[in-house]
């Protein structure tokens, strides 16, 4: 088995497999693990693991996306670690309004002194530290915005933009309806990934901001 192959205890192997599963690299199965890319549909890593992945790419994507926002704009920043980088690089203008349901995005925005913040309430999902539910949908239903920056768990030409969590997909579809322009922000690792719940087809995106390694 793996413990004999690497000369370590089965307990160590078990911990290593759990670590790989949290990072979305592998999926656990009886007797070991399977590479997540082989499965096509990947498990959702916790937000703590996501923050440590593809940091340079997310930083560049966030900077480029934020440059599209000008005074007078109202925008939605969807939940996700990439959209948190968009928040970090936004110009700090009182003429910019940001709507979000994500605690990490909120933390970035709180460091700014002038930007207008609209936080969508609801029930906190600790897996990705964002708010969902009937309250979130009701609050979003009252709003109209210029731009939606949509985070991505999976993107595939046939399956479209997908996510792991049904309530997130439902909220995202409403966000799409409420935005004049829909902009997906994702690093290249998300291409070819298929999650359980479809948000929109790629043909429904107005723009995609990604890194040079995208296919």
Order of alpha helices (4+ residues) and beta strands (2+ residues): alpha-alpha-beta-beta-alpha-alpha-alpha-beta-alpha-beta-alpha-beta-beta-beta-alpha-beta-beta-beta-alpha-beta-beta-beta
